[in-house]
């Protein structure tokens, strides 16, 4: 009976401990903010709500990214019924541009030492060339003013929502200012500075968060941290919306389709090019790109192809490489996306493209104009020797074989003749004039 009583008490204690243990769902945002990150946050927040999690912890390290994706993520955070803690981690990480907005939108903003945030000025992919100018000064365009004013109003509303420093928020957008973790805590931009997640949870214990007018007391002591992994669709989206990957798929599409058109029936280049083209179009539909950059890439390829068919003395080829490289640099804007096509990748593709179109295509063209070495066309014009004369015509020796032949002129055995026509298995020949 005593043993049974002890086991029963232990069971009740275990159940009570499990009931009191809270779960925190951790999401990781690393790299540029884009459609994949927005989808990941949405799915992670839904999962946390389904698990009745105590809070959502977003581990953040980003150079910034797309404004549209950032706003989608902020909507998920601000409309969440679960406290959202955004933590800039590990040491050396940063929450630049769009990352600053995410920190301001979160119910609790935290940073690790040696991290920073700021530089939240919006950047447009294709700046307006129309400037309002007077005799001495040049001011920003109306569209740029609208973008900055909209960003200021947006971050100000987020700062007021979570009772954070409004003045610095405005300067981060208007003047692209940045702050270290310690200064951010000092000026009321964030709530906590913590060395690691363990210290962060200790400092969060008992903290009160207001969500939709309700006070929620965090119980993070002994909390279980559960990392939410993105599904395969989100991971695939993250891969193809990377500017480097999108760039590679775009070039594979161009090369594959071009090679298929030059060599109909090859099939494999056409299949690879078509699939790559569909993926590239999907990626370009998800992330903004510069049309001028795309046109320069296509123009560069046209120039390099022209070098094969036109004697441009290398000028077309060099111009094609320059156009191709400039287009690759302009295709994606690093300030807008948070990252761009890497310079080594651009150089590698520029050089390899020149080699491909100048060497490979030239060999392909020369092979088409090469002399035929087999078939009916090859027989015409060859030399043969008469080895026998009969009632139906002649027998001639040509290419090591004996052929039946006819001639409009009388021939003699041993005479050299030239093939002028092939009809079935009978050669029509004429004597070679000496």
C-alpha positions in Angstrom: 0.0 0.0 0.0 2.8 2.4 0.9 4.6 1.7 -2.4 1.3 2.2 -4.3 0.7 5.5 -2.5 4.3 6.7 -3.4 3.8 5.8 -7.0 0.5 7.6 -7.2 2.1 10.7 -5.6 4.9 10.6 -8.1 2.5 10.3 -11.0 0.5 13.3 -9.8 3.7 15.3 -9.4 4.9 14.4 -12.9 1.6 15.4 -14.4 1.6 18.7 -12.5 5.2 19.4 -13.6 4.3 18.7 -17.3 1.3 20.9 -17.0 3.4 23.7 -15.6 6.2 23.3 -18.2 5.8 25.8 -21.0 6.8 25.4 -24.6 8.4 28.1 -26.7 8.5 27.7 -30.5 11.7 28.9 -32.0 11.9 30.3 -35.6 15.1 31.1 -37.3 15.4 33.9 -39.9 18.9 34.1 -41.3 19.9 36.0 -44.5 17.8 38.3 -46.7 14.1 38.6 -45.9 12.0 37.5 -48.8 8.9 35.4 -49.8 10.3 32.3 -48.2 10.9 34.0 -44.9 7.3 35.4 -44.9 5.9 31.9 -45.6 8.0 30.4 -42.9 6.9 32.9 -40.3 3.2 32.4 -41.2 3.5 28.6 -40.9 5.5 28.8 -37.7 3.0 31.1 -36.0 0.2 28.9 -37.0 2.0 25.9 -35.6 2.7 27.7 -32.3 -1.0 28.5 -31.9 -1.9 24.9 -32.6 0.6 23.8 -29.9 -0.7 26.3 -27.3 2.8 27.6 -27.0 3.8 30.0 -24.3 5.6 32.3 -26.8 7.3 32.4 -30.2 11.0 33.2 -30.3 12.4 34.5 -33.6 16.1 34.2 -33.8 17.1 37.0 -36.3 20.2 37.8 -38.3 19.4 39.7 -41.5 20.8 42.5 -43.7 17.3 43.4 -44.7 15.1 42.5 -47.7 11.9 43.0 -49.5 9.4 45.5 -48.0 6.4 43.4 -49.1 7.7 40.3 -47.3 8.6 42.3 -44.2 5.1 43.8 -44.0 3.6 40.3 -44.3 5.8 39.1 -41.4 4.9 42.1 -39.3 1.2 41.5 -39.8 1.6 38.0 -38.5 3.5 39.3 -35.4 1.2 42.2 -34.6 -2.0 40.1 -35.0 -0.6 37.2 -33.0 -2.4 36.2 -29.8 0.9 34.6 -28.6 3.8 36.8 -27.4 6.5 37.2 -30.0 10.1 37.6 -28.9 12.6 38.7 -31.6 16.2 38.0 -30.6 19.1 39.3 -32.7 21.5 36.4 -32.2 24.3 35.1 -32.3 27.0 37.7 -31.5 28.0 39.5 -34.6 24.5 39.2 -36.1 22.5 42.3 -37.2 19.0 43.4 -37.8 19.5 46.0 -40.5 16.8 47.6 -42.6 13.7 45.3 -42.6 15.1 43.6 -39.5 14.7 46.9 -37.5 11.0 47.0 -38.4 10.6 43.4 -37.2 12.2 44.3 -33.8 9.9 47.3 -33.4 6.9 45.1 -34.2 7.7 42.4 -31.7 6.1 42.3 -28.3 9.6 41.9 -26.8 12.8 43.0 -28.6 16.1 41.5 -27.5 19.7 41.5 -28.7 22.9 39.7 -28.0 26.1 41.7 -27.2 28.1 42.7 -30.3 25.0 43.0 -32.5 23.4 46.0 -34.1 20.3 47.3 -35.8 19.3 50.2 -37.9 19.8 51.7 -41.4 16.0 51.3 -42.1 15.8 53.8 -45.1 13.6 52.2 -47.9 15.4 51.6 -51.1 13.7 51.4 -54.5 14.9 49.0 -57.2 14.9 51.5 -60.0 15.4 55.0 -58.7 13.5 57.7 -60.6 15.7 59.7 -62.9 13.3 62.6 -62.7 14.6 65.0 -60.1 13.2 68.2 -58.8 16.1 70.6 -59.2 16.6 74.3 -58.7 19.7 76.3 -59.6 21.8 75.2 -56.6 20.3 72.1 -55.1 18.9 68.7 -56.1 16.2 67.2 -54.0 14.8 63.7 -54.0 11.9 62.8 -56.3 8.3 62.8 -55.2 8.2 59.0 -55.3 11.3 58.8 -53.1 9.7 61.2 -50.6 6.5 59.2 -50.6 8.5 56.0 -49.8 10.4 57.6 -47.0 7.4 59.3 -45.5 5.4 56.0 -45.6 8.3 54.1 -43.9 8.5 56.8 -41.2 4.8 56.6 -40.5 5.0 52.8 -40.4 7.9 52.4 -38.0 6.4 55.2 -35.8 3.2 53.3 -35.5 5.1 50.2 -34.5 7.1 52.1 -31.9 4.0 53.6 -30.4 2.3 50.2 -30.4 5.0 48.6 -28.3 6.0 51.8 -26.4 9.5 52.1 -27.9 11.7 55.0 -28.8 9.9 56.9 -31.6 12.5 59.6 -32.1 15.3 57.1 -32.9 13.0 55.0 -35.1 12.3 58.0 -37.3 16.1 58.8 -37.5 16.8 55.2 -38.5 14.5 55.6 -41.5 15.2 59.3 -42.3 19.0 59.3 -41.7 19.9 55.6 -41.9 21.2 55.6 -38.3 22.3 52.4 -36.5 22.8 51.4 -32.9 24.7 48.7 -31.0 22.8 46.4 -28.7 23.9 48.3 -25.5 22.9 51.7 -27.0 19.6 50.3 -28.2 18.8 49.1 -24.6 20.0 52.5 -23.2 17.7 54.5 -25.6 14.7 52.3 -25.1 14.8 50.8 -28.6 14.9 47.2 -27.3 13.9 45.5 -24.0 16.6 43.1 -23.2 20.3 42.4 -23.9 21.2 38.7 -23.2 24.3 36.6 -23.8 22.4 33.6 -25.0 18.9 32.0 -25.0 19.3 30.7 -21.4 20.0 34.2 -20.1 17.2 35.5 -22.2 14.7 33.1 -20.8 15.8 34.0 -17.2 15.2 37.7 -17.9 11.8 37.0 -19.5 10.5 35.1 -16.5 7.6 37.0 -15.0 7.6 39.7 -17.6 4.2 41.1 -18.5 3.2 41.5 -22.2 0.1 43.3 -23.3 -1.6 41.8 -26.3 -5.0 43.1 -27.4 -5.5 44.9 -24.1 -4.8 41.7 -22.1 -1.9 41.2 -19.7 0.0 38.0 -20.3 2.7 37.0 -17.8 5.5 35.0 -19.3 6.6 31.8 -17.5 9.8 30.9 -19.2 11.6 29.2 -16.3 12.4 25.6 -17.4 10.6 26.2 -20.7 11.1 23.7 -23.5 12.5 25.3 -26.7 11.2 23.6 -29.8 12.7 24.5 -33.2 10.2 24.7 -36.0 11.7 23.5 -39.3 10.4 24.9 -42.6 8.7 22.4 -44.9 10.1 21.4 -48.3 8.1 24.0 -50.2 9.4 26.8 -48.1 13.0 25.5 -48.4 12.6 25.2 -52.2 11.2 28.8 -52.3 14.1 30.0 -50.2 16.6 28.4 -52.7 15.2 29.6 -55.9 14.6 33.2 -54.7 18.2 33.5 -53.8 19.6 35.9 -56.4 22.6 33.7 -57.2 20.3 30.6 -57.9 17.7 32.6 -59.8 20.6 34.0 -62.0 22.0 30.5 -62.7 18.5 29.2 -63.7 18.0 32.2 -66.0 21.2 31.5 -67.8 20.6 27.8 -68.0 17.3 28.5 -69.6 18.9 30.9 -72.2 21.7 28.5 -73.0 19.5 25.4 -73.1 16.9 26.9 -75.4 19.5 28.5 -77.7 21.4 25.2 -78.1 18.2 23.3 -78.8 17.3 25.8 -81.6 20.8 25.5 -83.1 20.7 21.8 -83.0 17.0 20.6 -83.3 16.4 17.1 -81.9 19.1 17.2 -79.2 16.1 17.1 -76.7 18.2 17.2 -73.5 19.3 20.9 -73.8 15.7 21.9 -74.7 14.3 20.0 -71.7 16.9 21.5 -69.3 16.3 25.0 -70.7 12.5 24.8 -70.5 12.5 23.5 -66.9 15.1 26.1 -65.9 13.1 28.8 -67.7 9.9 28.0 -65.8 11.8 28.0 -62.4 13.6 31.3 -63.4 10.3 33.0 -64.3 8.7 31.9 -61.0 11.7 33.2 -59.1 11.6 36.5 -61.0 7.9 36.8 -60.3 8.6 36.5 -56.6 11.6 38.9 -56.3 12.0 42.2 -58.0 14.5 42.5 -60.8 15.8 45.2 -63.1 14.5 45.0 -66.6 17.5 47.0 -67.9 19.8 44.3 -66.4 17.9 41.5 -68.1 18.0 43.3 -71.5 21.7 43.9 -71.2 22.3 40.2 -70.5 20.3 39.3 -73.6 22.0 42.0 -75.7 25.4 40.7 -74.5 24.5 37.2 -75.7 23.3 38.5 -79.1 26.7 40.3 -79.5 28.7 37.2 -78.6 26.7 35.1 -81.1 27.1 37.8 -83.8 30.9 37.6 -83.3 30.7 34.0 -84.6 28.9 34.9 -87.8 30.2 38.4 -88.5 33.9 39.4 -88.7 33.8 41.9 -85.9 37.5 41.5 -85.2 36.7 40.8 -81.5 34.8 44.0 -80.9 31.4 42.3 -80.8 32.7 39.6 -78.5 34.3 42.1 -76.1 31.2 44.3 -76.2 29.0 41.3 -75.5 31.0 40.3 -72.4 30.8 43.9 -71.1 27.1 44.1 -71.7 26.6 40.7 -70.2 28.6 41.6 -67.0 26.9 44.9 -66.5 23.5 43.4 -66.9 24.4 40.7 -64.4 25.4 43.4 -61.9 22.2 45.4 -62.4 19.8 42.4 -62.5 19.2 42.3 -58.7 19.8 45.2 -56.3 21.5 44.3 -53.0 20.0 47.2 -51.1 16.5 46.1 -52.0 16.9 42.3 -51.7 19.5 42.2 -48.9 21.8 40.3 -51.3 22.8 40.2 -54.9 24.5 38.0 -57.5 28.1 37.4 -56.3 30.9 39.0 -58.3 32.9 35.8 -58.8 29.8 34.1 -60.2 29.3 37.0 -62.7 32.9 36.9 -63.8 32.8 33.1 -64.2 29.7 33.1 -66.3 30.9 36.1 -68.4 34.1 34.4 -69.3 32.5 31.0 -69.9 29.7 32.6 -72.0 32.4 34.2 -74.2 34.2 30.8 -74.5 30.9 29.0 -75.2 29.7 31.3 -78.0 33.1 32.0 -79.6 34.5 28.5 -79.5 31.7 25.9 -79.2 29.3 27.7 -81.5 32.0 28.4 -84.0 32.9 24.7 -84.1 29.2 23.9 -84.5 28.9 26.3 -87.5 32.1 25.1 -89.1 30.9 21.5 -88.8 27.8 22.4 -90.8 29.9 23.8 -93.7 32.5 20.9 -93.6 32.8 18.7 -96.6 30.4 15.7 -96.7 32.3 12.4 -96.1 29.4 9.9 -96.6 26.1 9.4 -98.4 25.0 10.4 -101.9 26.5 13.9 -101.8 29.9 12.5 -101.1 29.9 10.3 -104.2 29.2 13.2 -106.6 32.5 14.4 -108.0 34.7 11.5 -106.9 37.0 9.7 -109.3 36.6 6.1 -110.4 38.3 3.7 -112.8 36.6 1.6 -115.5 37.4 -2.1 -114.8 34.9 -3.8 -117.3 32.7 -3.0 -120.2 29.4 -5.0 -120.9 26.2 -4.7 -122.8 24.4 -2.9 -120.0 27.1 -0.4 -119.4 30.3 -0.5 -117.3 31.7 -1.7 -114.0 33.8 0.9 -112.2 36.0 0.8 -109.1 35.2 3.6 -106.7 36.1 3.9 -103.0 37.2 0.3 -102.9 33.9 -1.0 -104.2 32.6 -2.2 -107.6 29.7 -0.2 -109.0 27.5 -0.4 -112.1 27.9 2.7 -114.2 26.5 4.3 -117.3 28.0 7.0 -119.5 26.9 9.0 -122.5 30.4 8.8 -123.9 32.1 5.5 -124.9 34.6 4.5 -122.3 37.5 2.0 -122.3 38.9 -0.3 -119.5 41.4 1.5 -117.3 40.1 4.9 -118.1 39.6 7.4 -115.3 36.1 8.8 -114.9 34.2 11.2 -112.6 30.9 10.5 -110.9 28.3 13.0 -111.9 25.1 11.4 -110.6 23.9 8.5 -108.4 20.6 6.8 -109.3 19.9 4.0 -106.8 22.9 1.7 -107.1 24.0 2.9 -110.6 26.6 5.6 -111.1 26.4 8.0 -114.0 30.0 8.9 -115.0 31.9 11.0 -117.6 35.5 10.8 -118.7 38.0 13.0 -117.1 39.6 15.2 -119.7 43.4 15.2 -119.4 
